Amino acid sequence: MISLMHNCDMSSIKIATVIPAYGLLGGAEGFAFEVTERIAARSDFDMHVFANKWRAGKAPVTFHKVPVIRFPRWAIPISFALNANRQIATGGFDLIHSHERLFEMDIFSFHGIPHLYWRKNVRKKPPGLFDLATAWVEKKGITGKRLQKIMPVSSLVATELSKMYPDIEPKIQVCHPGVSSDQLNQYDRDQCRNDIRKQYGFTDKDIVGLFVGMNFEVKGLDLVIEGYSRLMTQTCNDNSAKHLKLLVVGRGNRHKFMAMAEKRGIAEAVIFAGPTDDVTPFYLAGDFFVMPSVYDTFGLVVLEAMAAGLPVIISGNVGAKDLVDHDVQGFILPPNPTPADMAGMLSRILSPETRALAAQHGRERAARQTWDRLADFIVNLYIEISGRSRKKHTQQ
């Protein structure tokens, strides 16, 4: 156990937060970090994090190392859940808030989808031992008597949860991730725009679409390239389409998609920037954001792009669609979108007036979805559930 200095009042609510990798790269990891840091700064909460690895922030948090058996691979989900629950059981905690599958928890922030559904319907592969072990831990925790609230990150996830576990529907409450209200203020928008566009050879006339992702196939880069090609080389009479560019940020099969762009005759319009530790300057350099994922439980990059003032084009399989009204903050593609559908949305977003209006609405929507507001919501939930737990314990 590793502790940071924390003068905790005896009446404070003692919370166990569980996440395999706290504060590291990833949606669940970032969600747990942002919320826990804000709540830990409040004097009436004693926050403990149970993780296998972590990046400590500035807030007073106590860390507990959860060992994991990594071989055979199927032992990973079982050993993490078992060891975390064993450690928590001896700590006198008022509440367990987990961001990972456990055997017992009070609140479960669900960042994925039911594992067997993901394996069969998204990955389209038969389940192996690892998948069966993960699904077993998942079912034990979700159907267990201790669970009070399960919070999927989008309605997309909530729907699949209800199908897989219909009895838990009353416990489901969608809880979207947030954005930092202060992060963008740390950057000079004009400087970022000038620097990035100069670095990658864009002119002032270029209309730059931004694509961000670590798995190009799942995020739908092929559909974006096909849509660009259709608009730029086949169907559009608008000269502004000649200035359409695509900036791809992230890690994936660059050679495969560069070859696709070359085959479609738009290689000069597609630039691969590679992965980055800080995507914010790229948001500020773009003119719109595009991510037609095959399946994405939320897609925090969509909300971040909106906060930065970028209109968005996304598929209906992106969980962040909950926060996007079609033709307001951007555009949502129809089910099973075609290159013609993508080209149609791109054609509309070429209009400066359309982009400006969508950018305004996007910023307004993102301003209501901050980490601070999310932390306030979860604090109230902690108070409500821990109060019931303390009352039950007293009666016993």
C-alpha positions in Angstrom: 0.0 0.0 0.0 1.3 3.4 -1.0 -0.2 6.5 0.7 -0.2 10.2 0.0 -0.6 12.6 2.9 -4.3 12.8 3.8 -5.8 14.1 7.0 -9.1 12.3 6.9 -11.9 13.1 9.2 -13.4 10.1 10.9 -16.9 11.0 9.6 -15.7 11.1 6.0 -17.0 8.6 3.4 -14.4 6.0 2.6 -14.5 5.0 -1.1 -12.7 2.2 -2.9 -12.2 3.1 -6.6 -11.1 0.1 -8.7 -9.4 0.4 -12.1 -6.5 -1.8 -13.4 -4.6 1.3 -14.7 -5.4 4.6 -13.0 -4.7 7.8 -14.9 -3.0 6.1 -17.8 -3.9 6.0 -21.5 -7.5 4.9 -22.2 -11.1 6.1 -21.8 -11.9 4.2 -18.6 -8.5 5.0 -17.1 -9.0 8.7 -17.8 -12.6 8.7 -16.6 -11.6 7.1 -13.2 -8.7 9.6 -12.8 -10.7 12.8 -13.6 -13.6 11.9 -11.3 -11.5 10.5 -8.4 -9.1 13.4 -8.4 -11.9 15.9 -8.1 -13.7 14.0 -5.3 -10.5 13.4 -3.4 -10.0 17.1 -3.2 -13.1 17.3 -1.0 -12.5 17.0 2.7 -15.5 14.8 3.3 -14.2 11.9 1.2 -11.4 9.4 1.8 -10.5 8.1 -1.6 -8.6 4.9 -2.1 -7.6 3.5 -5.5 -7.1 -0.2 -6.1 -5.0 -0.7 -9.3 -2.2 -2.7 -10.8 -0.5 0.4 -12.0 -1.2 4.1 -11.8 -0.2 7.7 -12.4 -0.7 9.7 -9.2 -2.3 13.1 -9.5 -2.2 16.1 -7.2 -5.2 15.0 -5.0 -4.8 13.2 -1.7 -5.4 9.6 -2.8 -4.3 6.3 -1.2 -3.1 3.7 -3.6 -3.3 -0.1 -3.2 -1.4 -2.5 -5.5 -3.6 -5.2 -6.9 -1.5 -8.2 -8.2 -2.5 -9.9 -11.4 -1.7 -13.4 -12.7 -0.9 -12.8 -16.4 -0.3 -16.4 -17.5 -2.3 -18.2 -18.5 -4.1 -15.2 -20.0 -7.6 -16.3 -18.8 -6.3 -15.8 -15.2 -6.0 -12.0 -15.7 -9.7 -11.0 -15.2 -10.2 -13.5 -12.4 -7.1 -12.8 -10.4 -7.6 -9.0 -10.6 -11.2 -9.2 -9.5 -10.4 -11.7 -6.7 -7.4 -9.8 -5.3 -9.2 -6.5 -5.5 -12.2 -7.7 -3.6 -10.1 -9.5 -1.0 -8.1 -6.3 -0.3 -11.2 -4.1 -0.1 -13.0 -6.5 2.2 -10.6 -5.8 5.1 -10.6 -2.0 4.7 -13.9 -0.9 6.2 -15.0 0.9 3.0 -18.5 2.5 2.8 -18.7 1.9 -0.9 -17.0 0.2 -3.9 -17.0 2.1 -7.2 -15.5 0.0 -9.9 -14.5 0.8 -13.4 -13.6 -2.9 -14.1 -15.4 -6.2 -13.7 -15.4 -7.4 -10.1 -17.3 -10.0 -8.1 -18.7 -7.4 -5.7 -19.3 -3.7 -6.1 -21.8 -1.0 -5.3 -21.4 1.1 -8.4 -20.1 -0.1 -11.7 -19.1 2.4 -14.3 -19.4 0.3 -17.4 -17.0 1.5 -20.2 -17.4 -1.4 -22.6 -20.2 -3.6 -23.6 -21.1 -7.1 -22.4 -18.0 -9.0 -23.2 -19.5 -12.0 -25.1 -21.5 -9.6 -27.3 -18.4 -7.6 -28.1 -16.5 -10.8 -28.9 -19.2 -12.3 -31.1 -20.8 -9.3 -32.7 -18.1 -6.7 -32.9 -14.9 -8.7 -33.2 -16.8 -11.5 -34.9 -14.7 -14.2 -33.3 -15.6 -17.2 -31.2 -14.9 -16.8 -27.5 -11.7 -18.3 -26.0 -10.9 -19.1 -22.4 -10.0 -15.4 -21.7 -13.3 -14.3 -23.0 -15.3 -16.9 -21.0 -13.4 -16.0 -17.9 -14.1 -12.2 -18.4 -17.8 -12.9 -19.1 -18.0 -15.1 -15.9 -16.6 -12.3 -13.7 -18.8 -9.8 -15.4 -22.0 -11.8 -14.8 -21.1 -12.5 -11.2 -20.7 -8.8 -10.4 -23.6 -7.4 -12.5 -26.1 -9.9 -11.2 -24.8 -9.9 -7.6 -27.0 -8.6 -4.8 -24.5 -5.9 -3.8 -24.7 -3.9 -7.0 -26.8 -0.7 -6.5 -26.1 1.2 -9.7 -24.6 0.3 -13.1 -23.6 3.4 -15.2 -22.9 2.7 -18.9 -21.2 5.5 -20.7 -23.9 5.7 -23.4 -27.4 4.6 -24.4 -25.7 2.4 -26.9 -24.1 0.4 -24.0 -27.3 0.6 -21.9 -29.3 -1.1 -24.7 -26.9 -4.0 -24.9 -26.8 -4.4 -21.1 -30.5 -4.6 -20.9 -30.6 -7.3 -23.6 -27.9 -9.4 -21.9 -29.1 -8.8 -18.3 -32.8 -7.7 -18.4 -33.3 -8.0 -14.6 -30.8 -5.2 -13.9 -32.6 -2.6 -16.0 -33.9 -0.6 -13.0 -30.2 -0.2 -11.8 -29.0 1.3 -15.1 -28.3 5.0 -15.4 -26.3 6.3 -18.3 -23.4 8.4 -17.2 -21.4 10.1 -20.1 -17.8 11.1 -19.7 -16.8 14.7 -19.4 -14.3 17.2 -20.7 -12.1 19.7 -18.8 -13.4 23.2 -18.9 -9.8 24.5 -18.3 -7.8 22.4 -20.7 -8.4 24.4 -23.9 -7.7 27.7 -22.1 -4.1 26.6 -21.7 -3.5 26.8 -25.5 -3.3 29.7 -27.9 -5.8 28.7 -30.6 -4.3 30.8 -33.4 -0.8 29.7 -32.6 -1.8 26.0 -32.5 -3.7 26.4 -35.8 -0.8 28.1 -37.5 1.9 25.8 -36.2 0.1 22.5 -37.0 -1.1 23.6 -40.4 2.3 24.8 -41.4 3.9 21.6 -40.1 1.7 19.5 -42.3 1.7 21.7 -45.4 -1.9 23.0 -45.2 -2.8 26.4 -46.7 -5.3 28.9 -45.3 -7.8 27.8 -48.0 -7.6 24.2 -47.0 -10.6 22.7 -45.2 -9.1 20.2 -42.8 -11.0 17.2 -41.5 -9.5 15.6 -38.4 -9.6 11.9 -37.7 -8.3 10.6 -34.4 -8.1 6.9 -33.4 -5.8 4.1 -32.4 -7.5 1.4 -34.6 -8.2 2.7 -38.1 -10.3 -0.3 -39.1 -12.7 -0.1 -36.2 -12.8 3.7 -36.3 -14.0 3.7 -39.9 -11.1 5.3 -41.7 -11.8 3.3 -44.9 -15.3 4.9 -45.1 -13.8 8.4 -44.6 -11.3 7.9 -47.4 -14.0 6.4 -49.7 -16.2 9.4 -49.0 -13.4 11.9 -49.6 -12.7 10.2 -52.9 -16.3 10.2 -54.0 -16.7 13.9 -53.2 -13.3 15.1 -54.6 -13.0 13.1 -57.8 -16.5 12.0 -58.9 -19.6 13.9 -57.8 -18.9 17.4 -56.6 -19.0 20.6 -58.7 -18.1 22.8 -55.8 -14.5 24.1 -56.2 -14.2 24.2 -52.4 -13.9 20.4 -52.5 -10.5 20.8 -54.1 -9.3 22.2 -50.8 -10.6 19.3 -48.7 -7.9 17.6 -46.7 -7.7 14.8 -44.1 -5.4 14.8 -41.2 -5.1 11.4 -39.5 -3.8 11.3 -35.9 -3.2 8.0 -34.1 -1.7 4.6 -34.6 -2.9 2.1 -37.1 -2.0 0.4 -40.4 -0.8 3.5 -42.1 0.5 1.7 -45.2 -2.8 0.0 -45.9 -4.8 3.2 -45.8 -2.2 5.3 -47.6 -2.4 2.7 -50.4 -6.2 3.1 -50.4 -5.9 6.8 -50.7 -3.4 6.4 -53.6 -5.7 4.0 -55.3 -8.6 6.4 -55.0 -6.5 9.3 -56.4 -6.5 11.4 -53.2 -3.1 10.6 -51.7 -2.0 14.2 -51.6 -5.1 15.1 -49.6 -4.5 12.6 -46.8 -1.8 13.3 -44.2 -0.8 10.8 -41.5 0.5 12.6 -38.3 1.1 9.4 -36.3 0.3 9.1 -32.5 0.6 12.0 -30.1 0.5 12.5 -26.4 -1.4 15.7 -26.8 -4.2 15.9 -29.4 -5.5 19.3 -28.3 -3.4 21.4 -30.7 -4.8 19.2 -33.6 -8.4 19.9 -32.6 -7.5 23.6 -32.7 -6.0 23.2 -36.1 -8.8 21.4 -37.8 -12.1 22.6 -39.4 -14.2 19.6 -38.6 -14.0 16.1 -37.0 -14.9 12.8 -38.5 -15.2 9.3 -36.9 -17.7 6.8 -38.4 -16.7 4.0 -36.1 -18.0 0.5 -36.6 -18.7 0.4 -32.9 -17.5 2.8 -30.2 -19.0 2.6 -26.7 -18.6 6.4 -26.3 -15.7 8.1 -28.1 -14.4 10.8 -25.8 -12.6 12.4 -28.8 -16.0 13.4 -30.2 -16.8 15.4 -27.1 -13.3 16.9 -27.0 -13.6 18.0 -30.6 -17.0 19.6 -29.9 -15.4 21.5 -26.9 -12.7 22.7 -29.3 -15.3 24.1 -31.7 -15.2 21.4 -34.3 -18.4 20.2 -36.1 -18.5 16.4 -36.1 -19.5 13.7 -38.5 -20.0 10.3 -36.7 -21.8 7.0 -37.3 -24.8 5.9 -35.3 -22.6 3.3 -33.7 -20.7 5.9 -31.7 -22.0 6.3 -28.2 -21.3 10.0 -28.2 -24.2 10.4 -30.5 -26.2 10.9 -27.3 -24.7 14.4 -27.2 -25.0 15.2 -30.9 -28.2 16.3 -32.6 -28.2 15.7 -36.3 -27.7 18.9 -38.3 -27.0 20.9 -35.1 -23.6 20.0 -33.6 -22.8 18.1 -36.8 -24.1 15.0 -38.6 -24.9 11.4 -37.7 -24.6 9.0 -40.6 -27.5 6.6 -41.4 -27.3 2.9 -40.4 -24.8 0.9 -42.5 -23.4 4.1 -44.1 -22.1 4.1 -47.7 -19.3 6.2 -49.3 -22.1 8.2 -50.9 -23.6 8.9 -47.4 -20.2 10.1 -46.2 -19.7 12.2 -49.3 -23.0 13.8 -48.7 -22.2 14.8 -45.1 -18.7 16.1 -46.2 -20.4 18.2 -49.0 -22.6 19.9 -46.4 -19.8 20.6 -44.0 -17.8 22.4 -46.7 -20.1 25.4 -46.1 -18.4 27.9 -43.7 -21.8 29.0 -42.4 -22.7 25.4 -41.6 -19.4 24.8 -39.8 -19.6 28.0 -37.8 -23.2 27.3 -36.5 -22.4 23.7 -35.7 -19.2 24.8 -33.9 -21.2 27.1 -31.7 -23.7 24.5 -30.8 -21.0 22.0 -30.1 -19.2 24.2 -27.7 -22.4 25.0 -25.9 -23.2 21.3 -25.5 -19.7 20.4 -24.3 -19.8 23.1 -21.8 -22.7 21.3 -20.0 -20.7 18.0 -20.0 -17.7 18.8 -17.8 -15.8 16.6 -15.4 -16.7 19.0 -12.5 -20.4 18.5 -13.1 -19.9 14.7 -13.4 -18.0 14.7 -10.1 -20.9 16.6 -8.4 -23.3 14.0 -9.7 -21.2 11.1 -8.5 -20.7 12.7 -5.1 -24.5 12.8 -4.6 -24.7 9.2 -5.6 -21.9 8.2 -3.1 -23.8 10.0 -0.3 -27.1 8.3 -1.2 -25.7 4.8 -1.5 -23.2 4.9 1.3 -26.0 6.3 3.6 -28.1 3.3 2.8 -25.1 1.0 3.4 -24.3 2.6 6.8 -27.9 2.4 7.9 -28.1 -1.3 6.9 -24.8 -2.0 8.8 -26.2 -0.2 11.9 -29.4 -2.2 11.9 -27.5 -5.4 11.6 
